[in-house]
Structure formats: structure tokens, C-alpha cells
């Protein structure tokens, strides 16, 4: 991304530009943060981001995020329009019972599978995000 002026980008257009699941696209940057969109379905992987929170906004469908916290394990349910922030250092696993679209906000260079994670299944892209259109 450059310092040149940008044009508005409809998120539905961004989402129709790719088909891969669990493979986020960077739609813009805000200071040192990426704004990423992803299509998701099924399970991601248990993982943790040691030094950063992870923000989720559900654009379409439903997302469940299981959390392993000091008090035990729990799952939060996010429907369309809902937001949730996973606190840094919290092990979590996103899951979408059917196809959904999400927006995430996190520092540029943050891996989709965190700093520590379970074995990454083939359907999960371990990436720091892809440019839109790739």
C-alpha cells in the first residue's frame, strides 16, 4: 500500500474477488494495521497471538470463536454485524458452521495462525494476508 490517495472500496466487491477460505485479503492499511477480509467455513486452528489483540466483525453469516481462558473454555457466537476482540495471549479457534465473511483488524505482519498453534490443516492458509486481487 502506498501513500497515494485511495478510492472507496465496497467490501462486497472485495469479497467477490477471491474464493479461497481462511485466506484473508488486505483491503487497506490504517497506520501499522491491516484491515483484512476473509471467507470462512468450518474450523480454523487453535492458536494464540502473544502480543496483539485480534478484532473480528462478521459481514455475512455467523462465526463462533472458542476461547481457552483462565476460568475455562467458552464459545462466543457472532452473528452478522457483531464485533468481538480476542485479547492478546488468549488461545482461540474460530469456526463457521456455514460459509461466512469476516473483517479483521490487526497489526501488519500478524500471522493468521498466531505465534503458537496446533497443526495447521490444509484448508487454513498460514499467511500474513494477501494483497487484494491475488
C-alpha positions, 0 to 999 in steps of 0.5 A, a space after each residue: 500500500 502506498 501513500 497515494 490517495 485511495 478510492 472507496 472500496 465496497 467490501 462486497 466487491 472485495 469479497 467477490 474477488 477471491 474464493 479461497 477460505 481462511 485466506 484473508 485479503 488486505 483491503 487497506 492499511 490504517 497506520 501499522 494495521 491491516 484491515 483484512 477480509 476473509 471467507 470462512 467455513 468450518 474450523 480454523 486452528 487453535 492458536 494464540 497471538 502473544 502480543 496483539 489483540 485480534 478484532 473480528 466483525 462478521 459481514 455475512 453469516 455467523 462465526 463462533 470463536 472458542 476461547 481457552 481462558 483462565 476460568 475455562 473454555 467458552 464459545 462466543 457466537 457472532 452473528 452478522 454485524 457483531 464485533 468481538 476482540 480476542 485479547 492478546 495471549 488468549 488461545 482461540 479457534 474460530 469456526 463457521 458452521 456455514 460459509 461466512 465473511 469476516 473483517 479483521 483488524 490487526 497489526 501488519 505482519 500478524 500471522 493468521 495462525 498466531 505465534 503458537 498453534 496446533 497443526 495447521 490443516 490444509 484448508 487454513 492458509 498460514 499467511 500474513 494476508 494477501 494483497 487484494 486481487 491475488 
